């Protein structure tokens, strides 16, 4: 999104937000999918995310979205959380 201050100012502002140096007016809401030590994987034969081998039912997904467009297989590190949004195609 443009601030109207010019391309260089927009680029610097965007970089500052990306690296967490500055804030943003955008609010992101995410769901906690995995806790430290959980094995989170996409996707099983039925197309579901799994957490510790159990398929995760996600009725909250935005209509038409799939659990993930990318395959992954991760154990959530200590002191971390695995978060995902409901509108995964965006």
PyMOL Python script that loads the backbone (N, CA, C, O; Angstrom):
from pymol import cmd

cmd.read_pdbstr("""\
ATOM      1  N   UNK A   1       0.841  -1.176   0.000  1.00  0.00           N
ATOM      2  CA  UNK A   1       0.000   0.000   0.000  1.00  0.00           C
ATOM      3  C   UNK A   1       0.885   1.238   0.000  1.00  0.00           C
ATOM      4  O   UNK A   1       1.874   1.302   0.730  1.00  0.00           O
ATOM      5  N   UNK A   2       0.532   2.202  -0.807  1.00  0.00           N
ATOM      6  CA  UNK A   2       1.320   3.413  -0.941  1.00  0.00           C
ATOM      7  C   UNK A   2       0.959   4.424   0.147  1.00  0.00           C
ATOM      8  O   UNK A   2      -0.209   4.596   0.494  1.00  0.00           O
ATOM      9  N   UNK A   3       1.981   5.083   0.670  1.00  0.00           N
ATOM     10  CA  UNK A   3       1.744   6.115   1.684  1.00  0.00           C
ATOM     11  C   UNK A   3       1.557   7.482   1.053  1.00  0.00           C
ATOM     12  O   UNK A   3       1.141   8.432   1.717  1.00  0.00           O
ATOM     13  N   UNK A   4       1.870   7.577  -0.241  1.00  0.00           N
ATOM     14  CA  UNK A   4       1.792   8.855  -0.926  1.00  0.00           C
ATOM     15  C   UNK A   4       3.022   9.716  -0.720  1.00  0.00           C
ATOM     16  O   UNK A   4       3.036  10.874  -1.138  1.00  0.00           O
ATOM     17  N   UNK A   5       4.050   9.183  -0.088  1.00  0.00           N
ATOM     18  CA  UNK A   5       5.273   9.944   0.180  1.00  0.00           C
ATOM     19  C   UNK A   5       6.366   9.649  -0.841  1.00  0.00           C
ATOM     20  O   UNK A   5       7.460  10.206  -0.754  1.00  0.00           O
ATOM     21  N   UNK A   6       6.082   8.786  -1.799  1.00  0.00           N
ATOM     22  CA  UNK A   6       7.059   8.462  -2.835  1.00  0.00           C
ATOM     23  C   UNK A   6       7.554   7.042  -2.706  1.00  0.00           C
ATOM     24  O   UNK A   6       7.452   6.432  -1.642  1.00  0.00           O
ATOM     25  N   UNK A   7       8.100   6.508  -3.809  1.00  0.00           N
ATOM     26  CA  UNK A   7       8.511   5.106  -3.823  1.00  0.00           C
ATOM     27  C   UNK A   7       9.630   4.762  -2.837  1.00  0.00           C
ATOM     28  O   UNK A   7       9.623   3.680  -2.251  1.00  0.00           O
ATOM     29  N   UNK A   8      10.578   5.661  -2.651  1.00  0.00           N
ATOM     30  CA  UNK A   8      11.672   5.377  -1.714  1.00  0.00           C
ATOM     31  C   UNK A   8      11.149   5.315  -0.281  1.00  0.00           C
ATOM     32  O   UNK A   8      11.498   4.403   0.468  1.00  0.00           O
ATOM     33  N   UNK A   9      10.311   6.285   0.105  1.00  0.00           N
ATOM     34  CA  UNK A   9       9.742   6.285   1.458  1.00  0.00           C
ATOM     35  C   UNK A   9       8.877   5.048   1.669  1.00  0.00           C
ATOM     36  O   UNK A   9       8.915   4.440   2.739  1.00  0.00           O
ATOM     37  N   UNK A  10       8.092   4.671   0.649  1.00  0.00           N
ATOM     38  CA  UNK A  10       7.261   3.465   0.763  1.00  0.00           C
ATOM     39  C   UNK A  10       8.126   2.222   0.935  1.00  0.00           C
ATOM     40  O   UNK A  10       7.800   1.341   1.730  1.00  0.00           O
ATOM     41  N   UNK A  11       9.237   2.151   0.184  1.00  0.00           N
ATOM     42  CA  UNK A  11      10.123   0.992   0.284  1.00  0.00           C
ATOM     43  C   UNK A  11      10.769   0.902   1.666  1.00  0.00           C
ATOM     44  O   UNK A  11      10.845  -0.180   2.248  1.00  0.00           O
ATOM     45  N   UNK A  12      11.231   2.028   2.189  1.00  0.00           N
ATOM     46  CA  UNK A  12      11.858   2.049   3.521  1.00  0.00           C
ATOM     47  C   UNK A  12      10.831   1.670   4.582  1.00  0.00           C
ATOM     48  O   UNK A  12      11.131   0.895   5.489  1.00  0.00           O
ATOM     49  N   UNK A  13       9.624   2.212   4.472  1.00  0.00           N
ATOM     50  CA  UNK A  13       8.566   1.889   5.432  1.00  0.00           C
ATOM     51  C   UNK A  13       8.221   0.404   5.375  1.00  0.00           C
ATOM     52  O   UNK A  13       8.081  -0.245   6.412  1.00  0.00           O
ATOM     53  N   UNK A  14       8.087  -0.125   4.173  1.00  0.00           N
ATOM     54  CA  UNK A  14       7.776  -1.550   4.013  1.00  0.00           C
ATOM     55  C   UNK A  14       8.861  -2.435   4.585  1.00  0.00           C
ATOM     56  O   UNK A  14       8.564  -3.438   5.234  1.00  0.00           O
ATOM     57  N   UNK A  15      10.118  -2.079   4.352  1.00  0.00           N
ATOM     58  CA  UNK A  15      11.233  -2.864   4.895  1.00  0.00           C
ATOM     59  C   UNK A  15      11.238  -2.809   6.421  1.00  0.00           C
ATOM     60  O   UNK A  15      11.481  -3.823   7.076  1.00  0.00           O
ATOM     61  N   UNK A  16      10.973  -1.642   6.987  1.00  0.00           N
ATOM     62  CA  UNK A  16      10.928  -1.512   8.443  1.00  0.00           C
ATOM     63  C   UNK A  16       9.841  -2.374   9.051  1.00  0.00           C
ATOM     64  O   UNK A  16      10.041  -2.975  10.107  1.00  0.00           O
ATOM     65  N   UNK A  17       8.680  -2.441   8.389  1.00  0.00           N
ATOM     66  CA  UNK A  17       7.591  -3.292   8.872  1.00  0.00           C
ATOM     67  C   UNK A  17       7.954  -4.765   8.718  1.00  0.00           C
ATOM     68  O   UNK A  17       7.697  -5.565   9.618  1.00  0.00           O
ATOM     69  N   UNK A  18       8.546  -5.124   7.589  1.00  0.00           N
ATOM     70  CA  UNK A  18       8.921  -6.519   7.329  1.00  0.00           C
ATOM     71  C   UNK A  18       9.874  -7.045   8.402  1.00  0.00           C
ATOM     72  O   UNK A  18       9.718  -8.165   8.887  1.00  0.00           O
ATOM     73  N   UNK A  19      10.854  -6.229   8.764  1.00  0.00           N
ATOM     74  CA  UNK A  19      11.845  -6.663   9.752  1.00  0.00           C
ATOM     75  C   UNK A  19      11.407  -6.399  11.188  1.00  0.00           C
ATOM     76  O   UNK A  19      12.144  -6.723  12.120  1.00  0.00           O
ATOM     77  N   UNK A  20      10.223  -5.817  11.390  1.00  0.00           N
ATOM     78  CA  UNK A  20       9.691  -5.611  12.729  1.00  0.00           C
ATOM     79  C   UNK A  20      10.214  -4.378  13.433  1.00  0.00           C
ATOM     80  O   UNK A  20      10.063  -4.250  14.648  1.00  0.00           O
ATOM     81  N   UNK A  21      10.835  -3.455  12.684  1.00  0.00           N
ATOM     82  CA  UNK A  21      11.354  -2.236  13.299  1.00  0.00           C
ATOM     83  C   UNK A  21      10.275  -1.190  13.499  1.00  0.00           C
ATOM     84  O   UNK A  21      10.358  -0.372  14.415  1.00  0.00           O
ATOM     85  N   UNK A  22       9.254  -1.214  12.638  1.00  0.00           N
ATOM     86  CA  UNK A  22       8.166  -0.241  12.733  1.00  0.00           C
ATOM     87  C   UNK A  22       6.837  -0.978  12.728  1.00  0.00           C
ATOM     88  O   UNK A  22       6.761  -2.141  12.331  1.00  0.00           O
ATOM     89  N   UNK A  23       5.812  -0.306  13.162  1.00  0.00           N
ATOM     90  CA  UNK A  23       4.491  -0.901  13.213  1.00  0.00           C
ATOM     91  C   UNK A  23       3.744  -0.767  11.892  1.00  0.00           C
ATOM     92  O   UNK A  23       4.268  -0.254  10.904  1.00  0.00           O
ATOM     93  N   UNK A  24       2.533  -1.236  11.909  1.00  0.00           N
ATOM     94  CA  UNK A  24       1.675  -1.188  10.738  1.00  0.00           C
ATOM     95  C   UNK A  24       0.243  -0.967  11.198  1.00  0.00           C
ATOM     96  O   UNK A  24      -0.119  -1.324  12.319  1.00  0.00           O
ATOM     97  N   UNK A  25      -0.565  -0.381  10.332  1.00  0.00           N
ATOM     98  CA  UNK A  25      -1.980  -0.204  10.633  1.00  0.00           C
ATOM     99  C   UNK A  25      -2.778  -1.469  10.329  1.00  0.00           C
ATOM    100  O   UNK A  25      -3.973  -1.528  10.620  1.00  0.00           O
ATOM    101  N   UNK A  26      -2.139  -2.473   9.752  1.00  0.00           N
ATOM    102  CA  UNK A  26      -2.811  -3.712   9.389  1.00  0.00           C
ATOM    103  C   UNK A  26      -2.830  -4.661  10.575  1.00  0.00           C
ATOM    104  O   UNK A  26      -1.817  -4.848  11.249  1.00  0.00           O
ATOM    105  N   UNK A  27      -3.985  -5.257  10.823  1.00  0.00           N
ATOM    106  CA  UNK A  27      -4.129  -6.244  11.888  1.00  0.00           C
ATOM    107  C   UNK A  27      -4.283  -7.620  11.252  1.00  0.00           C
ATOM    108  O   UNK A  27      -5.120  -7.808  10.369  1.00  0.00           O
ATOM    109  N   UNK A  28      -3.484  -8.572  11.696  1.00  0.00           N
ATOM    110  CA  UNK A  28      -3.578  -9.939  11.216  1.00  0.00           C
ATOM    111  C   UNK A  28      -4.069 -10.822  12.347  1.00  0.00           C
ATOM    112  O   UNK A  28      -3.555 -10.756  13.464  1.00  0.00           O
ATOM    113  N   UNK A  29      -5.066 -11.652  12.058  1.00  0.00           N
ATOM    114  CA  UNK A  29      -5.590 -12.585  13.044  1.00  0.00           C
ATOM    115  C   UNK A  29      -5.199 -13.981  12.583  1.00  0.00           C
ATOM    116  O   UNK A  29      -5.488 -14.366  11.450  1.00  0.00           O
ATOM    117  N   UNK A  30      -4.552 -14.732  13.443  1.00  0.00           N
ATOM    118  CA  UNK A  30      -4.095 -16.084  13.124  1.00  0.00           C
ATOM    119  C   UNK A  30      -4.596 -17.049  14.183  1.00  0.00           C
ATOM    120  O   UNK A  30      -4.917 -16.655  15.304  1.00  0.00           O
ATOM    121  N   UNK A  31      -4.657 -18.311  13.811  1.00  0.00           N
ATOM    122  CA  UNK A  31      -5.024 -19.365  14.759  1.00  0.00           C
ATOM    123  C   UNK A  31      -3.777 -20.155  15.123  1.00  0.00           C
ATOM    124  O   UNK A  31      -2.906 -20.388  14.285  1.00  0.00           O
ATOM    125  N   UNK A  32      -3.705 -20.561  16.379  1.00  0.00           N
ATOM    126  CA  UNK A  32      -2.603 -21.422  16.819  1.00  0.00           C
ATOM    127  C   UNK A  32      -2.929 -22.836  16.350  1.00  0.00           C
ATOM    128  O   UNK A  32      -3.935 -23.417  16.756  1.00  0.00           O
ATOM    129  N   UNK A  33      -2.077 -23.379  15.499  1.00  0.00           N
ATOM    130  CA  UNK A  33      -2.254 -24.727  14.969  1.00  0.00           C
ATOM    131  C   UNK A  33      -1.391 -25.717  15.749  1.00  0.00           C
ATOM    132  O   UNK A  33      -1.816 -26.841  16.015  1.00  0.00           O
ATOM    133  N   UNK A  34      -0.172 -25.295  16.116  1.00  0.00           N
ATOM    134  CA  UNK A  34       0.735 -26.191  16.827  1.00  0.00           C
ATOM    135  C   UNK A  34       1.452 -25.500  17.965  1.00  0.00           C
ATOM    136  O   UNK A  34       1.780 -24.316  17.885  1.00  0.00           O
ATOM    137  N   UNK A  35       1.691 -26.251  19.022  1.00  0.00           N
ATOM    138  CA  UNK A  35       2.435 -25.797  20.197  1.00  0.00           C
ATOM    139  C   UNK A  35       3.843 -26.383  20.158  1.00  0.00           C
ATOM    140  O   UNK A  35       4.111 -27.280  19.359  1.00  0.00           O
ATOM    141  N   UNK A  36       4.752 -25.889  21.011  1.00  0.00           N
ATOM    142  CA  UNK A  36       6.108 -26.431  21.016  1.00  0.00           C
ATOM    143  C   UNK A  36       6.108 -27.964  21.124  1.00  0.00           C
ATOM    144  O   UNK A  36       5.438 -28.541  21.981  1.00  0.00           O
ATOM    145  N   UNK A  37       6.871 -28.601  20.239  1.00  0.00           N
ATOM    146  CA  UNK A  37       6.975 -30.057  20.228  1.00  0.00           C
ATOM    147  C   UNK A  37       5.952 -30.748  19.343  1.00  0.00           C
ATOM    148  O   UNK A  37       6.100 -31.937  19.059  1.00  0.00           O
ATOM    149  N   UNK A  38       4.913 -30.039  18.895  1.00  0.00           N
ATOM    150  CA  UNK A  38       3.910 -30.646  18.009  1.00  0.00           C
ATOM    151  C   UNK A  38       4.496 -30.892  16.624  1.00  0.00           C
ATOM    152  O   UNK A  38       5.310 -30.111  16.130  1.00  0.00           O
ATOM    153  N   UNK A  39       4.069 -31.989  16.007  1.00  0.00           N
ATOM    154  CA  UNK A  39       4.448 -32.338  14.638  1.00  0.00           C
ATOM    155  C   UNK A  39       3.292 -31.909  13.737  1.00  0.00           C
ATOM    156  O   UNK A  39       2.220 -32.515  13.769  1.00  0.00           O
ATOM    157  N   UNK A  40       3.509 -30.857  12.928  1.00  0.00           N
ATOM    158  CA  UNK A  40       2.487 -30.304  12.049  1.00  0.00           C
ATOM    159  C   UNK A  40       2.875 -30.631  10.614  1.00  0.00           C
ATOM    160  O   UNK A  40       4.014 -30.420  10.200  1.00  0.00           O
ATOM    161  N   UNK A  41       1.907 -31.151   9.862  1.00  0.00           N
ATOM    162  CA  UNK A  41       2.215 -31.612   8.516  1.00  0.00           C
ATOM    163  C   UNK A  41       1.061 -31.287   7.565  1.00  0.00           C
ATOM    164  O   UNK A  41      -0.107 -31.319   7.951  1.00  0.00           O
ATOM    165  N   UNK A  42       1.405 -30.980   6.339  1.00  0.00           N
ATOM    166  CA  UNK A  42       0.412 -30.797   5.284  1.00  0.00           C
ATOM    167  C   UNK A  42       0.830 -31.642   4.099  1.00  0.00           C
ATOM    168  O   UNK A  42       1.978 -31.594   3.656  1.00  0.00           O
ATOM    169  N   UNK A  43      -0.009 -32.328   3.650  1.00  0.00           N
ATOM    170  CA  UNK A  43      -1.324 -32.690   4.135  1.00  0.00           C
ATOM    171  C   UNK A  43      -1.466 -34.202   4.063  1.00  0.00           C
ATOM    172  O   UNK A  43      -0.662 -34.862   3.405  1.00  0.00           O
ATOM    173  N   UNK A  44      -2.467 -34.761   4.721  1.00  0.00           N
ATOM    174  CA  UNK A  44      -2.677 -36.207   4.671  1.00  0.00           C
ATOM    175  C   UNK A  44      -3.392 -36.577   3.369  1.00  0.00           C
ATOM    176  O   UNK A  44      -3.663 -35.706   2.542  1.00  0.00           O
ATOM    177  N   UNK A  45      -3.696 -37.854   3.188  1.00  0.00           N
ATOM    178  CA  UNK A  45      -4.334 -38.331   1.958  1.00  0.00           C
ATOM    179  C   UNK A  45      -5.689 -37.677   1.722  1.00  0.00           C
ATOM    180  O   UNK A  45      -6.133 -37.569   0.579  1.00  0.00           O
ATOM    181  N   UNK A  46      -6.343 -37.243   2.783  1.00  0.00           N
ATOM    182  CA  UNK A  46      -7.637 -36.581   2.665  1.00  0.00           C
ATOM    183  C   UNK A  46      -7.534 -35.078   2.448  1.00  0.00           C
ATOM    184  O   UNK A  46      -8.550 -34.392   2.335  1.00  0.00           O
ATOM    185  N   UNK A  47      -6.301 -34.562   2.388  1.00  0.00           N
ATOM    186  CA  UNK A  47      -6.100 -33.136   2.158  1.00  0.00           C
ATOM    187  C   UNK A  47      -6.182 -32.278   3.397  1.00  0.00           C
ATOM    188  O   UNK A  47      -6.342 -31.062   3.291  1.00  0.00           O
ATOM    189  N   UNK A  48      -6.074 -32.885   4.590  1.00  0.00           N
ATOM    190  CA  UNK A  48      -6.152 -32.149   5.858  1.00  0.00           C
ATOM    191  C   UNK A  48      -4.763 -31.919   6.444  1.00  0.00           C
ATOM    192  O   UNK A  48      -3.844 -32.709   6.229  1.00  0.00           O
ATOM    193  N   UNK A  49      -4.626 -30.815   7.194  1.00  0.00           N
ATOM    194  CA  UNK A  49      -3.443 -30.650   8.036  1.00  0.00           C
ATOM    195  C   UNK A  49      -3.503 -31.722   9.113  1.00  0.00           C
ATOM    196  O   UNK A  49      -4.586 -32.136   9.526  1.00  0.00           O
ATOM    197  N   UNK A  50      -2.344 -32.169   9.562  1.00  0.00           N
ATOM    198  CA  UNK A  50      -2.324 -33.079  10.705  1.00  0.00           C
ATOM    199  C   UNK A  50      -1.450 -32.479  11.801  1.00  0.00           C
ATOM    200  O   UNK A  50      -0.441 -31.826  11.533  1.00  0.00           O
ATOM    201  N   UNK A  51      -1.860 -32.715  13.023  1.00  0.00           N
ATOM    202  CA  UNK A  51      -1.090 -32.319  14.199  1.00  0.00           C
ATOM    203  C   UNK A  51      -0.905 -33.579  15.017  1.00  0.00           C
ATOM    204  O   UNK A  51      -1.870 -34.172  15.500  1.00  0.00           O
ATOM    205  N   UNK A  52       0.362 -33.986  15.170  1.00  0.00           N
ATOM    206  CA  UNK A  52       0.709 -35.213  15.879  1.00  0.00           C
ATOM    207  C   UNK A  52      -0.037 -36.425  15.304  1.00  0.00           C
ATOM    208  O   UNK A  52      -0.474 -37.310  16.039  1.00  0.00           O
ATOM    209  N   UNK A  53      -0.170 -36.439  13.972  1.00  0.00           N
ATOM    210  CA  UNK A  53      -0.788 -37.562  13.278  1.00  0.00           C
ATOM    211  C   UNK A  53      -2.302 -37.537  13.209  1.00  0.00           C
ATOM    212  O   UNK A  53      -2.901 -38.410  12.581  1.00  0.00           O
ATOM    213  N   UNK A  54      -2.933 -36.562  13.836  1.00  0.00           N
ATOM    214  CA  UNK A  54      -4.390 -36.463  13.844  1.00  0.00           C
ATOM    215  C   UNK A  54      -4.845 -35.400  12.843  1.00  0.00           C
ATOM    216  O   UNK A  54      -4.356 -34.271  12.861  1.00  0.00           O
ATOM    217  N   UNK A  55      -5.786 -35.771  11.972  1.00  0.00           N
ATOM    218  CA  UNK A  55      -6.313 -34.810  11.003  1.00  0.00           C
ATOM    219  C   UNK A  55      -7.007 -33.664  11.725  1.00  0.00           C
ATOM    220  O   UNK A  55      -7.733 -33.879  12.695  1.00  0.00           O
ATOM    221  N   UNK A  56      -6.781 -32.461  11.252  1.00  0.00           N
ATOM    222  CA  UNK A  56      -7.359 -31.268  11.849  1.00  0.00           C
ATOM    223  C   UNK A  56      -8.545 -30.825  10.998  1.00  0.00           C
ATOM    224  O   UNK A  56      -8.383 -30.505   9.820  1.00  0.00           O
ATOM    225  N   UNK A  57      -9.727 -30.806  11.589  1.00  0.00           N
ATOM    226  CA  UNK A  57     -10.915 -30.290  10.906  1.00  0.00           C
ATOM    227  C   UNK A  57     -10.883 -28.771  11.037  1.00  0.00           C
ATOM    228  O   UNK A  57     -10.708 -28.244  12.136  1.00  0.00           O
ATOM    229  N   UNK A  58     -11.049 -28.074   9.927  1.00  0.00           N
ATOM    230  CA  UNK A  58     -10.951 -26.616   9.932  1.00  0.00           C
ATOM    231  C   UNK A  58     -12.179 -25.985   9.260  1.00  0.00           C
ATOM    232  O   UNK A  58     -12.076 -25.474   8.145  1.00  0.00           O
ATOM    233  N   UNK A  59     -13.331 -26.016   9.925  1.00  0.00           N
ATOM    234  CA  UNK A  59     -14.543 -25.456   9.323  1.00  0.00           C
ATOM    235  C   UNK A  59     -14.492 -23.944   9.159  1.00  0.00           C
ATOM    236  O   UNK A  59     -15.335 -23.363   8.476  1.00  0.00           O
ATOM    237  N   UNK A  60     -13.502 -23.301   9.785  1.00  0.00           N
ATOM    238  CA  UNK A  60     -13.358 -21.854   9.738  1.00  0.00           C
ATOM    239  C   UNK A  60     -12.619 -21.359   8.502  1.00  0.00           C
ATOM    240  O   UNK A  60     -12.551 -20.150   8.283  1.00  0.00           O
ATOM    241  N   UNK A  61     -12.056 -22.262   7.677  1.00  0.00           N
ATOM    242  CA  UNK A  61     -11.331 -21.822   6.489  1.00  0.00           C
ATOM    243  C   UNK A  61     -12.237 -21.020   5.572  1.00  0.00           C
ATOM    244  O   UNK A  61     -13.423 -21.317   5.431  1.00  0.00           O
ATOM    245  N   UNK A  62     -11.662 -20.001   4.954  1.00  0.00           N
ATOM    246  CA  UNK A  62     -12.400 -19.171   4.013  1.00  0.00           C
ATOM    247  C   UNK A  62     -12.948 -20.075   2.899  1.00  0.00           C
ATOM    248  O   UNK A  62     -12.228 -20.942   2.405  1.00  0.00           O
ATOM    249  N   UNK A  63     -14.205 -19.884   2.500  1.00  0.00           N
ATOM    250  CA  UNK A  63     -14.802 -20.746   1.469  1.00  0.00           C
ATOM    251  C   UNK A  63     -13.940 -20.834   0.210  1.00  0.00           C
ATOM    252  O   UNK A  63     -13.532 -19.818  -0.354  1.00  0.00           O
ATOM    253  N   UNK A  64     -13.675 -22.051  -0.211  1.00  0.00           N
ATOM    254  CA  UNK A  64     -12.864 -22.299  -1.399  1.00  0.00           C
ATOM    255  C   UNK A  64     -11.380 -22.461  -1.126  1.00  0.00           C
ATOM    256  O   UNK A  64     -10.645 -22.928  -1.997  1.00  0.00           O
ATOM    257  N   UNK A  65     -10.921 -22.087   0.058  1.00  0.00           N
ATOM    258  CA  UNK A  65      -9.504 -22.243   0.394  1.00  0.00           C
ATOM    259  C   UNK A  65      -9.202 -23.675   0.815  1.00  0.00           C
ATOM    260  O   UNK A  65     -10.059 -24.370   1.361  1.00  0.00           O
ATOM    261  N   UNK A  66      -7.984 -24.100   0.556  1.00  0.00           N
ATOM    262  CA  UNK A  66      -7.498 -25.402   1.005  1.00  0.00           C
ATOM    263  C   UNK A  66      -6.590 -25.173   2.211  1.00  0.00           C
ATOM    264  O   UNK A  66      -6.137 -24.050   2.433  1.00  0.00           O
ATOM    265  N   UNK A  67      -6.316 -26.223   2.996  1.00  0.00           N
ATOM    266  CA  UNK A  67      -5.473 -26.038   4.187  1.00  0.00           C
ATOM    267  C   UNK A  67      -4.120 -25.389   3.892  1.00  0.00           C
ATOM    268  O   UNK A  67      -3.645 -24.570   4.680  1.00  0.00           O
ATOM    269  N   UNK A  68      -3.494 -25.744   2.765  1.00  0.00           N
ATOM    270  CA  UNK A  68      -2.235 -25.114   2.383  1.00  0.00           C
ATOM    271  C   UNK A  68      -1.944 -25.429   0.928  1.00  0.00           C
ATOM    272  O   UNK A  68      -2.255 -26.518   0.445  1.00  0.00           O
ATOM    273  N   UNK A  69      -1.345 -24.472   0.231  1.00  0.00           N
ATOM    274  CA  UNK A  69      -0.894 -24.707  -1.139  1.00  0.00           C
ATOM    275  C   UNK A  69       0.518 -25.274  -1.141  1.00  0.00           C
ATOM    276  O   UNK A  69       0.998 -25.741  -2.174  1.00  0.00           O
ATOM    277  N   UNK A  70       1.186 -25.238   0.006  1.00  0.00           N
ATOM    278  CA  UNK A  70       2.550 -25.742   0.131  1.00  0.00           C
ATOM    279  C   UNK A  70       2.572 -26.941   1.064  1.00  0.00           C
ATOM    280  O   UNK A  70       1.913 -26.949   2.104  1.00  0.00           O
ATOM    281  N   UNK A  71       3.334 -27.947   0.680  1.00  0.00           N
ATOM    282  CA  UNK A  71       3.545 -29.099   1.555  1.00  0.00           C
ATOM    283  C   UNK A  71       4.573 -28.705   2.620  1.00  0.00           C
ATOM    284  O   UNK A  71       5.534 -27.994   2.325  1.00  0.00           O
ATOM    285  N   UNK A  72       4.373 -29.162   3.842  1.00  0.00           N
ATOM    286  CA  UNK A  72       5.363 -28.948   4.899  1.00  0.00           C
ATOM    287  C   UNK A  72       5.255 -30.055   5.930  1.00  0.00           C
ATOM    288  O   UNK A  72       4.225 -30.717   6.053  1.00  0.00           O
ATOM    289  N   UNK A  73       6.320 -30.237   6.654  1.00  0.00           N
ATOM    290  CA  UNK A  73       6.422 -31.268   7.689  1.00  0.00           C
ATOM    291  C   UNK A  73       7.396 -30.710   8.725  1.00  0.00           C
ATOM    292  O   UNK A  73       8.606 -30.695   8.495  1.00  0.00           O
ATOM    293  N   UNK A  74       6.876 -30.254   9.859  1.00  0.00           N
ATOM    294  CA  UNK A  74       7.711 -29.542  10.814  1.00  0.00           C
ATOM    295  C   UNK A  74       7.358 -29.949  12.243  1.00  0.00           C
ATOM    296  O   UNK A  74       6.204 -30.240  12.557  1.00  0.00           O
ATOM    297  N   UNK A  75       8.367 -29.961  13.090  1.00  0.00           N
ATOM    298  CA  UNK A  75       8.162 -30.074  14.534  1.00  0.00           C
ATOM    299  C   UNK A  75       8.355 -28.663  15.078  1.00  0.00           C
ATOM    300  O   UNK A  75       9.405 -28.053  14.878  1.00  0.00           O
ATOM    301  N   UNK A  76       7.345 -28.149  15.761  1.00  0.00           N
ATOM    302  CA  UNK A  76       7.389 -26.772  16.265  1.00  0.00           C
ATOM    303  C   UNK A  76       8.485 -26.677  17.332  1.00  0.00           C
ATOM    304  O   UNK A  76       8.459 -27.417  18.316  1.00  0.00           O
ATOM    305  N   UNK A  77       9.454 -25.760  17.137  1.00  0.00           N
ATOM    306  CA  UNK A  77      10.542 -25.624  18.114  1.00  0.00           C
ATOM    307  C   UNK A  77      10.053 -25.119  19.471  1.00  0.00           C
ATOM    308  O   UNK A  77       8.988 -24.509  19.572  1.00  0.00           O
ATOM    309  N   UNK A  78      10.834 -25.377  20.495  1.00  0.00           N
ATOM    310  CA  UNK A  78      10.543 -24.848  21.825  1.00  0.00           C
ATOM    311  C   UNK A  78      10.429 -23.329  21.747  1.00  0.00           C
ATOM    312  O   UNK A  78      11.118 -22.689  20.953  1.00  0.00           O
ATOM    313  N   UNK A  79       9.572 -22.766  22.559  1.00  0.00           N
ATOM    314  CA  UNK A  79       9.338 -21.321  22.651  1.00  0.00           C
ATOM    315  C   UNK A  79       8.749 -20.725  21.375  1.00  0.00           C
ATOM    316  O   UNK A  79       8.819 -19.513  21.172  1.00  0.00           O
ATOM    317  N   UNK A  80       8.164 -21.573  20.505  1.00  0.00           N
ATOM    318  CA  UNK A  80       7.540 -21.098  19.268  1.00  0.00           C
ATOM    319  C   UNK A  80       6.134 -21.653  19.148  1.00  0.00           C
ATOM    320  O   UNK A  80       5.780 -22.621  19.821  1.00  0.00           O
ATOM    321  N   UNK A  81       5.329 -21.032  18.283  1.00  0.00           N
ATOM    322  CA  UNK A  81       3.989 -21.500  17.957  1.00  0.00           C
ATOM    323  C   UNK A  81       3.888 -21.614  16.444  1.00  0.00           C
ATOM    324  O   UNK A  81       4.587 -20.900  15.726  1.00  0.00           O
ATOM    325  N   UNK A  82       3.032 -22.497  15.948  1.00  0.00           N
ATOM    326  CA  UNK A  82       2.752 -22.582  14.516  1.00  0.00           C
ATOM    327  C   UNK A  82       1.390 -21.928  14.304  1.00  0.00           C
ATOM    328  O   UNK A  82       0.375 -22.424  14.794  1.00  0.00           O
ATOM    329  N   UNK A  83       1.371 -20.809  13.571  1.00  0.00           N
ATOM    330  CA  UNK A  83       0.161 -20.039  13.341  1.00  0.00           C
ATOM    331  C   UNK A  83      -0.222 -20.092  11.871  1.00  0.00           C
ATOM    332  O   UNK A  83       0.645 -20.135  10.999  1.00  0.00           O
ATOM    333  N   UNK A  84      -1.520 -20.088  11.598  1.00  0.00           N
ATOM    334  CA  UNK A  84      -2.016 -20.007  10.228  1.00  0.00           C
ATOM    335  C   UNK A  84      -3.295 -19.193  10.225  1.00  0.00           C
ATOM    336  O   UNK A  84      -4.066 -19.230  11.184  1.00  0.00           O
ATOM    337  N   UNK A  85      -3.517 -18.461   9.151  1.00  0.00           N
ATOM    338  CA  UNK A  85      -4.738 -17.681   9.002  1.00  0.00           C
ATOM    339  C   UNK A  85      -5.853 -18.515   8.405  1.00  0.00           C
ATOM    340  O   UNK A  85      -5.632 -19.639   7.953  1.00  0.00           O
ATOM    341  N   UNK A  86      -7.046 -17.960   8.406  1.00  0.00           N
ATOM    342  CA  UNK A  86      -8.209 -18.658   7.857  1.00  0.00           C
ATOM    343  C   UNK A  86      -8.322 -18.487   6.344  1.00  0.00           C
ATOM    344  O   UNK A  86      -8.929 -19.322   5.674  1.00  0.00           O
ATOM    345  N   UNK A  87      -7.747 -17.418   5.801  1.00  0.00           N
ATOM    346  CA  UNK A  87      -7.860 -17.119   4.370  1.00  0.00           C
ATOM    347  C   UNK A  87      -6.518 -17.466   3.738  1.00  0.00           C
ATOM    348  O   UNK A  87      -5.740 -16.576   3.393  1.00  0.00           O
ATOM    349  N   UNK A  88      -6.249 -18.759   3.586  1.00  0.00           N
ATOM    350  CA  UNK A  88      -4.911 -19.250   3.218  1.00  0.00           C
ATOM    351  C   UNK A  88      -4.498 -18.933   1.794  1.00  0.00           C
ATOM    352  O   UNK A  88      -3.308 -18.982   1.481  1.00  0.00           O
ATOM    353  N   UNK A  89      -5.442 -18.608   0.920  1.00  0.00           N
ATOM    354  CA  UNK A  89      -5.055 -18.297  -0.456  1.00  0.00           C
ATOM    355  C   UNK A  89      -4.519 -16.869  -0.596  1.00  0.00           C
ATOM    356  O   UNK A  89      -4.070 -16.483  -1.675  1.00  0.00           O
ATOM    357  N   UNK A  90      -4.562 -16.094   0.472  1.00  0.00           N
ATOM    358  CA  UNK A  90      -4.091 -14.699   0.403  1.00  0.00           C
ATOM    359  C   UNK A  90      -2.746 -14.576   1.055  1.00  0.00           C
ATOM    360  O   UNK A  90      -2.180 -13.484   1.100  1.00  0.00           O
TER     361      UNK A  90
END
""", "prot")
cmd.dss("prot")
cmd.show_as("cartoon", "prot")
cmd.util.cbc("prot")
cmd.orient("prot")
